[in-house]
Amino acid sequence: FYMLGSMGLAVPIGLGVALAQPQRRVFALEGDGSILMQLGALATVAARAQKNLAIVIMDNGTYQITGGQPTLTASGADIVAIARGAGLSQSAWAADEGGFEELIDLALREDGPWLIGCRIDHEKPADTTERDPPLIRDRFMRGLGVKK
């Protein structure tokens, strides 16, 4: 469910989906700037200990969506260390692409919650998600199986 600039809400929405559909593996994809705006969500995820939830933090050190201003991760804030401090013991940085794939495989096989951090470049993406709110809502509802 693409958030259309509502920074910091992917993790709470992901937790809600994981709670509502415990038979599914749920992955919440979040940026470093967004998670910094909603750090309390990490403690909530840890307290709930939802086994089917994985969080992927794409850390490019910038608020890409608002113009590329540096985030605090660019000057030393460590999202994985923050997540561990919040109680998410299964939190790790992917060292490289192969390490990322291994961590994703673990999150698919083993109980979570997981937090996987991956450092990415700060270049603008080659493509963007379509930003049509009714279409996004429709795809989300179909993906959840609540709408045909």
Rosetta constraint file for C-alpha pairs under 8 A:
AtomPair CA 1 CA 10 HARMONIC 7.87 0.50
AtomPair CA 1 CA 136 HARMONIC 6.49 0.50
AtomPair CA 1 CA 137 HARMONIC 7.27 0.50
AtomPair CA 1 CA 139 HARMONIC 7.88 0.50
AtomPair CA 1 CA 140 HARMONIC 5.61 0.50
AtomPair CA 2 CA 129 HARMONIC 7.55 0.50
AtomPair CA 2 CA 131 HARMONIC 7.96 0.50
AtomPair CA 2 CA 136 HARMONIC 6.75 0.50
AtomPair CA 3 CA 7 HARMONIC 7.25 0.50
AtomPair CA 3 CA 9 HARMONIC 7.31 0.50
AtomPair CA 3 CA 10 HARMONIC 7.02 0.50
AtomPair CA 4 CA 131 HARMONIC 6.77 0.50
AtomPair CA 5 CA 65 HARMONIC 7.03 0.50
AtomPair CA 7 CA 33 HARMONIC 7.63 0.50
AtomPair CA 7 CA 34 HARMONIC 4.60 0.50
AtomPair CA 7 CA 35 HARMONIC 7.60 0.50
AtomPair CA 7 CA 37 HARMONIC 6.92 0.50
AtomPair CA 8 CA 30 HARMONIC 7.42 0.50
AtomPair CA 8 CA 33 HARMONIC 7.87 0.50
AtomPair CA 8 CA 34 HARMONIC 4.19 0.50
AtomPair CA 8 CA 35 HARMONIC 5.08 0.50
AtomPair CA 8 CA 36 HARMONIC 7.33 0.50
AtomPair CA 8 CA 37 HARMONIC 5.49 0.50
AtomPair CA 8 CA 38 HARMONIC 5.04 0.50
AtomPair CA 9 CA 13 HARMONIC 6.13 0.50
AtomPair CA 9 CA 34 HARMONIC 7.66 0.50
AtomPair CA 9 CA 38 HARMONIC 7.36 0.50
AtomPair CA 10 CA 14 HARMONIC 5.89 0.50
AtomPair CA 10 CA 28 HARMONIC 5.79 0.50
AtomPair CA 10 CA 29 HARMONIC 6.64 0.50
AtomPair CA 10 CA 30 HARMONIC 6.15 0.50
AtomPair CA 11 CA 15 HARMONIC 6.07 0.50
AtomPair CA 11 CA 28 HARMONIC 5.57 0.50
AtomPair CA 11 CA 29 HARMONIC 7.60 0.50
AtomPair CA 11 CA 30 HARMONIC 7.16 0.50
AtomPair CA 11 CA 35 HARMONIC 7.95 0.50
AtomPair CA 11 CA 41 HARMONIC 6.69 0.50
AtomPair CA 11 CA 42 HARMONIC 7.95 0.50
AtomPair CA 11 CA 55 HARMONIC 6.94 0.50
AtomPair CA 12 CA 16 HARMONIC 6.24 0.50
AtomPair CA 12 CA 41 HARMONIC 6.28 0.50
AtomPair CA 13 CA 17 HARMONIC 6.27 0.50
AtomPair CA 13 CA 28 HARMONIC 7.94 0.50
AtomPair CA 14 CA 18 HARMONIC 6.10 0.50
AtomPair CA 14 CA 26 HARMONIC 6.51 0.50
AtomPair CA 14 CA 27 HARMONIC 6.75 0.50
AtomPair CA 14 CA 28 HARMONIC 5.24 0.50
AtomPair CA 14 CA 53 HARMONIC 7.32 0.50
AtomPair CA 15 CA 19 HARMONIC 6.11 0.50
AtomPair CA 15 CA 45 HARMONIC 6.96 0.50
AtomPair CA 15 CA 50 HARMONIC 7.51 0.50
AtomPair CA 15 CA 53 HARMONIC 6.76 0.50
AtomPair CA 16 CA 20 HARMONIC 6.12 0.50
AtomPair CA 17 CA 21 HARMONIC 5.87 0.50
AtomPair CA 17 CA 26 HARMONIC 7.16 0.50
AtomPair CA 18 CA 22 HARMONIC 5.41 0.50
AtomPair CA 18 CA 24 HARMONIC 7.02 0.50
AtomPair CA 18 CA 25 HARMONIC 7.24 0.50
AtomPair CA 18 CA 26 HARMONIC 5.78 0.50
AtomPair CA 18 CA 50 HARMONIC 7.02 0.50
AtomPair CA 18 CA 52 HARMONIC 6.14 0.50
AtomPair CA 18 CA 53 HARMONIC 6.00 0.50
AtomPair CA 19 CA 50 HARMONIC 7.13 0.50
AtomPair CA 22 CA 52 HARMONIC 6.36 0.50
AtomPair CA 23 CA 52 HARMONIC 7.61 0.50
AtomPair CA 24 CA 52 HARMONIC 6.53 0.50
AtomPair CA 25 CA 52 HARMONIC 4.78 0.50
AtomPair CA 25 CA 53 HARMONIC 6.11 0.50
AtomPair CA 25 CA 54 HARMONIC 7.67 0.50
AtomPair CA 25 CA 108 HARMONIC 6.82 0.50
AtomPair CA 26 CA 52 HARMONIC 6.01 0.50
AtomPair CA 26 CA 53 HARMONIC 4.92 0.50
AtomPair CA 26 CA 54 HARMONIC 6.18 0.50
AtomPair CA 27 CA 53 HARMONIC 6.03 0.50
AtomPair CA 27 CA 54 HARMONIC 4.79 0.50
AtomPair CA 27 CA 55 HARMONIC 5.60 0.50
AtomPair CA 27 CA 56 HARMONIC 7.03 0.50
AtomPair CA 28 CA 53 HARMONIC 7.69 0.50
AtomPair CA 28 CA 54 HARMONIC 6.34 0.50
AtomPair CA 28 CA 55 HARMONIC 4.75 0.50
AtomPair CA 28 CA 56 HARMONIC 6.13 0.50
AtomPair CA 29 CA 55 HARMONIC 6.06 0.50
AtomPair CA 29 CA 56 HARMONIC 4.90 0.50
AtomPair CA 29 CA 57 HARMONIC 6.17 0.50
AtomPair CA 29 CA 58 HARMONIC 7.45 0.50
AtomPair CA 30 CA 34 HARMONIC 6.41 0.50
AtomPair CA 30 CA 35 HARMONIC 6.51 0.50
AtomPair CA 30 CA 55 HARMONIC 7.30 0.50
AtomPair CA 30 CA 56 HARMONIC 6.10 0.50
AtomPair CA 30 CA 57 HARMONIC 4.91 0.50
AtomPair CA 30 CA 58 HARMONIC 6.21 0.50
AtomPair CA 31 CA 35 HARMONIC 6.25 0.50
AtomPair CA 31 CA 57 HARMONIC 5.31 0.50
AtomPair CA 31 CA 58 HARMONIC 4.81 0.50
AtomPair CA 31 CA 59 HARMONIC 5.83 0.50
AtomPair CA 31 CA 60 HARMONIC 7.71 0.50
AtomPair CA 32 CA 36 HARMONIC 6.15 0.50
AtomPair CA 32 CA 57 HARMONIC 6.12 0.50
AtomPair CA 32 CA 58 HARMONIC 6.12 0.50
AtomPair CA 32 CA 59 HARMONIC 4.76 0.50
AtomPair CA 32 CA 60 HARMONIC 6.96 0.50
AtomPair CA 32 CA 61 HARMONIC 6.79 0.50
AtomPair CA 32 CA 62 HARMONIC 7.52 0.50
AtomPair CA 32 CA 63 HARMONIC 7.81 0.50
AtomPair CA 32 CA 71 HARMONIC 7.38 0.50
AtomPair CA 32 CA 73 HARMONIC 7.15 0.50
AtomPair CA 32 CA 79 HARMONIC 7.44 0.50
AtomPair CA 33 CA 37 HARMONIC 6.58 0.50
AtomPair CA 33 CA 59 HARMONIC 7.92 0.50
AtomPair CA 33 CA 61 HARMONIC 7.56 0.50
AtomPair CA 33 CA 62 HARMONIC 6.57 0.50
AtomPair CA 33 CA 63 HARMONIC 5.35 0.50
AtomPair CA 33 CA 71 HARMONIC 5.85 0.50
AtomPair CA 34 CA 38 HARMONIC 6.80 0.50
AtomPair CA 34 CA 63 HARMONIC 7.91 0.50
AtomPair CA 35 CA 39 HARMONIC 5.80 0.50
AtomPair CA 35 CA 57 HARMONIC 7.78 0.50
AtomPair CA 38 CA 42 HARMONIC 7.87 0.50
AtomPair CA 39 CA 43 HARMONIC 7.41 0.50
AtomPair CA 40 CA 44 HARMONIC 6.43 0.50
AtomPair CA 41 CA 45 HARMONIC 6.10 0.50
AtomPair CA 42 CA 46 HARMONIC 6.18 0.50
AtomPair CA 42 CA 83 HARMONIC 6.16 0.50
AtomPair CA 42 CA 86 HARMONIC 6.13 0.50
AtomPair CA 42 CA 87 HARMONIC 7.91 0.50
AtomPair CA 42 CA 88 HARMONIC 7.39 0.50
AtomPair CA 43 CA 47 HARMONIC 6.06 0.50
AtomPair CA 43 CA 83 HARMONIC 7.71 0.50
AtomPair CA 43 CA 86 HARMONIC 4.77 0.50
AtomPair CA 43 CA 87 HARMONIC 6.41 0.50
AtomPair CA 43 CA 88 HARMONIC 7.69 0.50
AtomPair CA 44 CA 48 HARMONIC 6.10 0.50
AtomPair CA 45 CA 49 HARMONIC 5.94 0.50
AtomPair CA 45 CA 50 HARMONIC 6.86 0.50
AtomPair CA 45 CA 88 HARMONIC 7.73 0.50
AtomPair CA 45 CA 113 HARMONIC 7.31 0.50
AtomPair CA 46 CA 50 HARMONIC 7.81 0.50
AtomPair CA 46 CA 86 HARMONIC 6.75 0.50
AtomPair CA 46 CA 87 HARMONIC 5.22 0.50
AtomPair CA 46 CA 88 HARMONIC 5.22 0.50
AtomPair CA 46 CA 113 HARMONIC 7.22 0.50
AtomPair CA 47 CA 87 HARMONIC 7.45 0.50
AtomPair CA 49 CA 112 HARMONIC 7.17 0.50
AtomPair CA 49 CA 113 HARMONIC 5.95 0.50
AtomPair CA 50 CA 112 HARMONIC 6.52 0.50
AtomPair CA 50 CA 113 HARMONIC 5.65 0.50
AtomPair CA 51 CA 111 HARMONIC 4.73 0.50
AtomPair CA 51 CA 112 HARMONIC 4.19 0.50
AtomPair CA 51 CA 113 HARMONIC 5.18 0.50
AtomPair CA 52 CA 111 HARMONIC 6.25 0.50
AtomPair CA 52 CA 112 HARMONIC 5.83 0.50
AtomPair CA 52 CA 113 HARMONIC 6.51 0.50
AtomPair CA 53 CA 112 HARMONIC 5.89 0.50
AtomPair CA 53 CA 113 HARMONIC 4.97 0.50
AtomPair CA 53 CA 114 HARMONIC 6.52 0.50
AtomPair CA 54 CA 107 HARMONIC 6.42 0.50
AtomPair CA 54 CA 112 HARMONIC 6.54 0.50
AtomPair CA 54 CA 113 HARMONIC 5.50 0.50
AtomPair CA 54 CA 114 HARMONIC 4.45 0.50
AtomPair CA 54 CA 115 HARMONIC 5.79 0.50
AtomPair CA 54 CA 116 HARMONIC 7.56 0.50
AtomPair CA 55 CA 113 HARMONIC 7.79 0.50
AtomPair CA 55 CA 114 HARMONIC 5.97 0.50
AtomPair CA 55 CA 115 HARMONIC 4.63 0.50
AtomPair CA 55 CA 116 HARMONIC 6.13 0.50
AtomPair CA 56 CA 115 HARMONIC 5.84 0.50
AtomPair CA 56 CA 116 HARMONIC 4.78 0.50
AtomPair CA 56 CA 117 HARMONIC 5.87 0.50
AtomPair CA 56 CA 118 HARMONIC 7.48 0.50
AtomPair CA 57 CA 115 HARMONIC 7.34 0.50
AtomPair CA 57 CA 116 HARMONIC 6.15 0.50
AtomPair CA 57 CA 117 HARMONIC 4.76 0.50
AtomPair CA 57 CA 118 HARMONIC 6.19 0.50
AtomPair CA 58 CA 117 HARMONIC 6.26 0.50
AtomPair CA 58 CA 118 HARMONIC 5.21 0.50
AtomPair CA 58 CA 119 HARMONIC 5.97 0.50
AtomPair CA 58 CA 120 HARMONIC 6.33 0.50
AtomPair CA 59 CA 73 HARMONIC 7.56 0.50
AtomPair CA 59 CA 117 HARMONIC 7.02 0.50
AtomPair CA 59 CA 118 HARMONIC 5.97 0.50
AtomPair CA 59 CA 119 HARMONIC 4.67 0.50
AtomPair CA 59 CA 120 HARMONIC 5.79 0.50
AtomPair CA 60 CA 74 HARMONIC 7.89 0.50
AtomPair CA 60 CA 119 HARMONIC 5.87 0.50
AtomPair CA 60 CA 120 HARMONIC 4.94 0.50
AtomPair CA 60 CA 121 HARMONIC 5.35 0.50
AtomPair CA 60 CA 122 HARMONIC 4.95 0.50
AtomPair CA 61 CA 70 HARMONIC 5.69 0.50
AtomPair CA 61 CA 71 HARMONIC 5.21 0.50
AtomPair CA 61 CA 72 HARMONIC 7.13 0.50
AtomPair CA 61 CA 73 HARMONIC 5.32 0.50
AtomPair CA 61 CA 74 HARMONIC 4.50 0.50
AtomPair CA 61 CA 122 HARMONIC 6.98 0.50
AtomPair CA 62 CA 68 HARMONIC 5.10 0.50
AtomPair CA 62 CA 69 HARMONIC 5.31 0.50
AtomPair CA 62 CA 70 HARMONIC 4.23 0.50
AtomPair CA 62 CA 71 HARMONIC 4.87 0.50
AtomPair CA 62 CA 74 HARMONIC 7.24 0.50
AtomPair CA 62 CA 122 HARMONIC 6.73 0.50
AtomPair CA 63 CA 67 HARMONIC 6.53 0.50
AtomPair CA 63 CA 68 HARMONIC 4.94 0.50
AtomPair CA 63 CA 69 HARMONIC 5.28 0.50
AtomPair CA 63 CA 70 HARMONIC 6.21 0.50
AtomPair CA 63 CA 71 HARMONIC 6.13 0.50
AtomPair CA 64 CA 68 HARMONIC 4.35 0.50
AtomPair CA 64 CA 69 HARMONIC 7.09 0.50
AtomPair CA 64 CA 122 HARMONIC 7.40 0.50
AtomPair CA 64 CA 124 HARMONIC 7.43 0.50
AtomPair CA 68 CA 122 HARMONIC 7.82 0.50
AtomPair CA 70 CA 74 HARMONIC 6.13 0.50
AtomPair CA 71 CA 75 HARMONIC 7.55 0.50
AtomPair CA 72 CA 76 HARMONIC 6.46 0.50
AtomPair CA 72 CA 77 HARMONIC 5.52 0.50
AtomPair CA 73 CA 77 HARMONIC 4.34 0.50
AtomPair CA 73 CA 78 HARMONIC 6.10 0.50
AtomPair CA 73 CA 79 HARMONIC 7.37 0.50
AtomPair CA 78 CA 82 HARMONIC 6.18 0.50
AtomPair CA 79 CA 83 HARMONIC 6.06 0.50
AtomPair CA 79 CA 117 HARMONIC 7.33 0.50
AtomPair CA 80 CA 84 HARMONIC 6.21 0.50
AtomPair CA 80 CA 91 HARMONIC 5.76 0.50
AtomPair CA 80 CA 92 HARMONIC 5.96 0.50
AtomPair CA 80 CA 93 HARMONIC 6.62 0.50
AtomPair CA 80 CA 115 HARMONIC 7.33 0.50
AtomPair CA 80 CA 116 HARMONIC 7.60 0.50
AtomPair CA 80 CA 117 HARMONIC 6.36 0.50
AtomPair CA 81 CA 85 HARMONIC 6.12 0.50
AtomPair CA 81 CA 91 HARMONIC 7.90 0.50
AtomPair CA 82 CA 86 HARMONIC 6.22 0.50
AtomPair CA 83 CA 87 HARMONIC 6.49 0.50
AtomPair CA 83 CA 88 HARMONIC 5.40 0.50
AtomPair CA 83 CA 89 HARMONIC 7.70 0.50
AtomPair CA 83 CA 91 HARMONIC 6.62 0.50
AtomPair CA 83 CA 115 HARMONIC 7.39 0.50
AtomPair CA 84 CA 88 HARMONIC 4.70 0.50
AtomPair CA 84 CA 89 HARMONIC 5.18 0.50
AtomPair CA 84 CA 90 HARMONIC 7.55 0.50
AtomPair CA 84 CA 91 HARMONIC 6.21 0.50
AtomPair CA 88 CA 113 HARMONIC 7.02 0.50
AtomPair CA 88 CA 114 HARMONIC 7.04 0.50
AtomPair CA 88 CA 115 HARMONIC 7.21 0.50
AtomPair CA 89 CA 114 HARMONIC 7.96 0.50
AtomPair CA 90 CA 112 HARMONIC 7.14 0.50
AtomPair CA 90 CA 113 HARMONIC 6.88 0.50
AtomPair CA 90 CA 114 HARMONIC 5.13 0.50
AtomPair CA 90 CA 115 HARMONIC 6.37 0.50
AtomPair CA 91 CA 114 HARMONIC 5.84 0.50
AtomPair CA 91 CA 115 HARMONIC 4.51 0.50
AtomPair CA 91 CA 116 HARMONIC 5.82 0.50
AtomPair CA 91 CA 117 HARMONIC 7.62 0.50
AtomPair CA 92 CA 115 HARMONIC 6.54 0.50
AtomPair CA 92 CA 116 HARMONIC 5.32 0.50
AtomPair CA 92 CA 117 HARMONIC 6.10 0.50
AtomPair CA 93 CA 116 HARMONIC 5.88 0.50
AtomPair CA 93 CA 117 HARMONIC 4.53 0.50
AtomPair CA 93 CA 118 HARMONIC 5.83 0.50
AtomPair CA 94 CA 99 HARMONIC 5.00 0.50
AtomPair CA 94 CA 100 HARMONIC 4.72 0.50
AtomPair CA 94 CA 103 HARMONIC 7.16 0.50
AtomPair CA 94 CA 116 HARMONIC 6.77 0.50
AtomPair CA 94 CA 117 HARMONIC 6.01 0.50
AtomPair CA 94 CA 118 HARMONIC 5.26 0.50
AtomPair CA 94 CA 119 HARMONIC 7.74 0.50
AtomPair CA 95 CA 99 HARMONIC 5.56 0.50
AtomPair CA 95 CA 100 HARMONIC 7.10 0.50
AtomPair CA 95 CA 118 HARMONIC 7.50 0.50
AtomPair CA 96 CA 100 HARMONIC 6.16 0.50
AtomPair CA 96 CA 118 HARMONIC 7.89 0.50
AtomPair CA 97 CA 101 HARMONIC 6.33 0.50
AtomPair CA 98 CA 102 HARMONIC 6.32 0.50
AtomPair CA 99 CA 103 HARMONIC 6.22 0.50
AtomPair CA 100 CA 104 HARMONIC 6.19 0.50
AtomPair CA 100 CA 116 HARMONIC 7.76 0.50
AtomPair CA 100 CA 118 HARMONIC 7.16 0.50
AtomPair CA 101 CA 105 HARMONIC 6.13 0.50
AtomPair CA 102 CA 106 HARMONIC 6.26 0.50
AtomPair CA 103 CA 107 HARMONIC 6.21 0.50
AtomPair CA 103 CA 116 HARMONIC 6.99 0.50
AtomPair CA 104 CA 108 HARMONIC 6.20 0.50
AtomPair CA 104 CA 116 HARMONIC 7.85 0.50
AtomPair CA 105 CA 109 HARMONIC 6.25 0.50
AtomPair CA 106 CA 110 HARMONIC 5.63 0.50
AtomPair CA 107 CA 111 HARMONIC 6.91 0.50
AtomPair CA 107 CA 112 HARMONIC 6.66 0.50
AtomPair CA 107 CA 114 HARMONIC 6.42 0.50
AtomPair CA 130 CA 136 HARMONIC 7.89 0.50
AtomPair CA 131 CA 136 HARMONIC 7.25 0.50
AtomPair CA 132 CA 136 HARMONIC 6.12 0.50
AtomPair CA 133 CA 137 HARMONIC 6.08 0.50
AtomPair CA 134 CA 138 HARMONIC 6.06 0.50
AtomPair CA 135 CA 139 HARMONIC 6.13 0.50
AtomPair CA 136 CA 140 HARMONIC 6.13 0.50
AtomPair CA 137 CA 141 HARMONIC 6.16 0.50
AtomPair CA 138 CA 142 HARMONIC 6.12 0.50
AtomPair CA 138 CA 147 HARMONIC 7.76 0.50
AtomPair CA 139 CA 143 HARMONIC 5.98 0.50
AtomPair CA 140 CA 144 HARMONIC 6.24 0.50
AtomPair CA 141 CA 145 HARMONIC 6.28 0.50
AtomPair CA 141 CA 146 HARMONIC 5.48 0.50
AtomPair CA 141 CA 147 HARMONIC 5.49 0.50
AtomPair CA 142 CA 146 HARMONIC 5.99 0.50
AtomPair CA 142 CA 147 HARMONIC 4.83 0.50
AtomPair CA 142 CA 148 HARMONIC 5.83 0.50
